[in-house]
């Protein structure tokens, strides 16, 4: 993937103490977010991948699988009974109404799956956890994360990358890009922006700066989310997610 510069918008001067931090990582399709996620993992930072959670909640026989099949029909299934994700993607990306319906069906399953992964990492005592969530803002999960990192790329580069990566037509690529919140809007909501328009070496250099930021000593607020803090914080997160 390609990379460019980093823009930090929020300084951190609050008194700090050892604890746990939830970092929000998002971007757009073909923006390079997955590369940044992999870099976090390579440096020992656990990543909760919402896409992986989404895959697991529609595995054959699960509650999510049953609801999706009941809604969209057995034509979305492969011969082995698993969901044909490319086929389902074609259906929902071409119809905003059906895409919203799919999101509504799966949102509770994905939210609970993300929570339990966070909970297990919290129990293990990890200080920093990255939430890799493409729909971070749309799902209102951004209120649980700080800082929020957005991997940004200009629209034309994003389009060309997606067409080359998935060997798809320009029409299909534009449809998939337009189905998501614009990267410019996500950028305006971010604490840290990685402009992914340079080389891989640029990305790795910029990532080291991001890594320094997210692994700095934790704030008193973040301390409240630690094992040393009150369990009440996690209970409130559970309630927020399920509400």
MIMI-951100 format. One line per 5 residues: number of its first residue (from 1); their letters; for each residue x, y, z of C-alpha. Coordinates in Angstrom, 2 decimals, padded with zeros to 5 digits. Each point is the difference from the previous one (the first is absolute). Layout:
<sites>
NUM) A) X,Y,Z; ...;
</sites>
This chain:
<sites>
1) XXXXX) 000.00,000.00,000.00; 001.02,003.63,-000.34; 000.40,002.66,002.59; 000.67,003.68,000.66; -000.07,002.40,002.91;
6) XXXXX) -001.54,000.05,003.44; -002.09,002.81,001.42; -000.39,000.15,003.78; -002.83,002.23,001.12; -000.32,-000.73,003.72;
11) XXXXX) 002.93,000.40,002.43; 000.12,-002.13,003.12; 000.94,001.86,003.17; -002.35,-001.60,002.55; 001.64,-001.62,003.08;
16) XXXXX) 000.58,-003.66,-000.72; 000.09,-003.32,001.78; 000.40,-003.64,-001.01; -003.22,-001.54,-001.34; -001.85,-000.95,-003.23;
21) XXXXX) -000.63,002.01,-003.18; -002.49,-000.75,-002.80; 001.34,001.38,-003.29; -002.44,000.44,-002.87; 001.37,-000.86,-003.44;
26) XXXXX) -002.10,000.62,-003.09; 000.22,001.09,-003.61; -001.65,-000.97,-003.25; 000.14,-002.89,-002.42; 003.45,-000.16,-001.66;
31) XXXXX) 001.33,002.81,002.20; 002.77,-002.04,001.63; -001.68,-000.48,003.38; 000.71,-003.73,000.01; 003.71,000.67,-000.49;
36) XXXXX) 000.03,002.28,003.04; -001.92,-002.64,001.96; 002.63,-002.59,-000.92; 002.77,002.34,001.14; -001.64,000.31,003.41;
41) XXXXX) -000.13,-003.78,000.30; 003.65,-000.31,-001.01; 000.92,002.26,002.92; -001.90,-002.09,002.53; -003.11,002.20,000.18;
46) XXXXX) -003.16,-002.14,000.01; -002.55,000.91,-002.67; -003.71,-000.74,000.15; -000.94,-000.35,-003.67; -003.67,000.78,-000.62;
51) XXXXX) 000.14,-001.58,-003.48; 001.19,-003.27,001.53; -002.74,000.19,002.62; -002.52,000.63,-002.81; 001.22,-003.12,-001.81;
56) XXXXX) -000.36,-002.11,003.13; -003.54,001.13,000.79; -001.26,-001.29,-003.37; 001.72,-003.38,000.14; -002.30,-002.89,-000.79;
61) XXXXX) -002.40,-000.80,002.80; 000.50,003.18,002.01; -002.84,002.34,000.95; 001.27,002.61,-002.45; 000.15,-002.58,-002.79;
66) XXXXX) -003.58,-001.09,000.60; -001.30,003.60,-000.09; 001.93,000.87,-003.16; -001.20,-003.12,-001.83; -003.58,000.59,001.12;
71) XXXXX) 000.18,003.57,-001.32; 001.94,-000.38,-003.25; -000.78,-003.59,-000.95; 002.09,-003.10,-000.59; 001.34,001.38,-003.29;
76) XXXXX) 002.66,001.84,002.04; 001.44,-003.32,001.21; 002.93,-001.94,-001.38; -000.34,-003.77,-000.62; 001.45,-000.67,003.46;
81) XXXXX) -002.68,002.14,001.63; 002.25,002.91,000.92; -000.97,003.52,-001.03; 001.34,001.02,-003.41; 001.36,003.37,001.12;
86) XXXXX) 000.76,001.37,-003.50; -003.54,-000.89,-001.10; -001.53,001.60,003.09; 002.22,003.03,-000.53; -001.27,000.46,-003.55;
91) XXXXX) -003.57,-000.04,001.28; 000.40,002.50,002.82; 002.42,002.41,-001.67; -002.41,000.49,-002.89; -002.98,000.64,002.29;
96) XXXXX) 000.36,002.45,002.95; -003.21,-001.29,001.55; 001.19,-003.60,000.10; 003.42,001.13,001.23; -001.64,001.78,002.93;
101) XXXXX) -002.09,-003.08,000.67; 003.10,-002.21,000.12; 001.73,002.43,002.36; -003.05,000.03,002.26; -000.10,-003.80,000.12;
106) XXXXX) 003.69,-000.46,000.77; 000.73,003.06,002.15; -000.94,-001.62,003.36; 002.04,-003.12,-000.78; 003.05,001.99,-001.12;
111) XXXXX) -000.18,002.41,002.95; -000.16,-002.82,002.52; 002.82,-001.84,-001.78; 002.20,003.09,000.15; -000.81,000.52,003.66;
116) XXXXX) 000.93,-003.54,001.00; 003.33,000.25,-001.79; 000.72,003.26,001.82; -001.05,-001.58,003.28; 002.35,-002.98,-000.45;
121) XXXXX) 002.93,002.30,-000.81; -000.94,002.22,002.97; 000.04,-003.03,002.30; 003.47,-000.88,-001.30; 001.20,003.47,001.00;
126) XXXXX) 000.88,001.53,-003.38; 000.65,003.73,000.29; -000.81,000.93,-003.61; -002.65,-001.58,-002.23; -000.67,001.11,-003.58;
131) XXXXX) -003.55,-000.25,-001.31; 000.20,-000.40,-003.79; -003.54,000.97,-000.99; -000.85,001.20,-003.54; -003.36,001.36,001.25;
136) XXXXX) 001.43,001.52,003.16; -001.95,003.26,-000.35; -003.11,-001.46,-001.59; -000.36,-002.56,002.81; 000.61,002.71,002.64;
141) XXXXX) 002.95,-002.01,001.35; 002.24,003.07,-000.18; -001.28,001.17,003.40; 001.78,-002.96,001.59; 003.39,000.69,-001.62;
146) XXXXX) 002.77,002.57,000.46; 001.97,000.86,-002.02; -001.75,-000.61,-003.31; 002.32,-000.70,-002.94; -001.30,000.43,-003.56;
151) XXXXX) 001.98,-001.33,-002.96; -000.76,002.45,-002.81; 000.64,-000.06,-003.74; -001.25,002.25,-002.79; -003.09,-001.26,-001.90;
156) XXXXX) 001.71,-000.67,-003.32; 002.81,-002.03,001.57; -002.56,-001.92,002.05; -001.99,-000.81,-003.14; 003.04,-001.17,-001.97;
161) XXXXX) 001.22,-002.16,002.88; -003.36,-001.66,000.46; -000.35,-000.75,-003.71; 003.50,-001.48,-000.12; -000.35,-001.95,003.24;
166) XXXXX) -003.38,-001.60,-000.69; 000.22,000.04,-003.83; -003.37,001.67,-000.12; -001.62,002.53,-002.28; 000.06,003.72,000.69;
171) XXXXX) -003.76,-000.01,000.50; 000.13,-002.76,002.59; 002.96,001.59,001.77; -001.71,003.38,000.21; -003.14,-001.66,001.32;
176) XXXXX) 001.93,-001.65,002.82; 001.87,003.18,000.88; -003.18,002.09,-000.02; -001.69,-002.50,002.30; 002.35,001.12,002.80;
181) XXXXX) 000.35,003.28,001.86; 002.41,002.21,-001.95; 003.62,-000.02,001.10; -000.03,003.79,000.12; -002.78,-000.07,002.60;
186) XXXXX) 001.78,-002.71,001.99; 003.15,002.08,-000.16; -001.80,002.95,001.57; -001.01,-002.19,002.96; 003.47,-001.48,000.60;
191) XXXXX) 002.59,000.72,002.68; 002.79,-001.30,-002.24; -000.04,-000.18,-003.80; 002.38,-002.14,-002.03; 000.04,001.24,-003.60;
196) XXXXX) 000.73,-003.20,-001.85; 001.36,001.35,-003.28; 003.71,-000.82,000.09; 002.11,-003.16,000.17; -000.11,-002.95,002.38;
201) XXXXX) 003.19,001.30,001.63; -001.77,003.31,000.60; -002.88,-001.84,001.61; 002.27,-001.96,002.32; 001.85,003.17,001.03;
206) XXXXX) -003.26,001.81,000.69; -001.36,-003.00,001.86; 002.86,000.17,002.49; -001.17,003.52,000.90; -003.54,-001.27,000.47;
211) XXXXX) 001.27,-002.91,002.10; 001.81,002.45,002.28; -003.23,001.96,000.48; -002.25,-002.93,000.79; 002.45,-001.68,002.40;
216) XXXXX) 000.71,003.11,002.06; -000.95,-000.19,003.73; -003.75,-000.18,000.46; -002.32,002.71,001.28; -002.05,-000.01,003.19;
221) XXXXX) -003.10,-000.51,-002.13; 001.53,-003.08,-001.62; 000.98,-001.23,003.44; -003.71,-000.35,000.72; -000.11,-002.66,-002.74;
226) XXXXX) 002.79,-002.08,001.52; -000.17,-003.04,002.24; 001.19,002.30,002.76; -002.98,002.28,-000.69; -003.67,-000.67,000.60;
231) XXXXX) -001.80,-002.79,-001.86; -002.84,002.48,-000.29; 001.63,001.48,-003.10; -000.26,-003.29,-001.88; -003.56,-000.51,001.16;
236) XXXXX) -000.91,003.41,-001.43; 001.59,-000.94,-003.33; -002.07,-003.20,-000.10; -003.17,001.93,000.62; 000.86,002.60,-002.66;
241) XXX) 000.75,-002.66,-002.61; -003.15,-002.03,000.58; -002.23,003.06,000.24;
</sites>
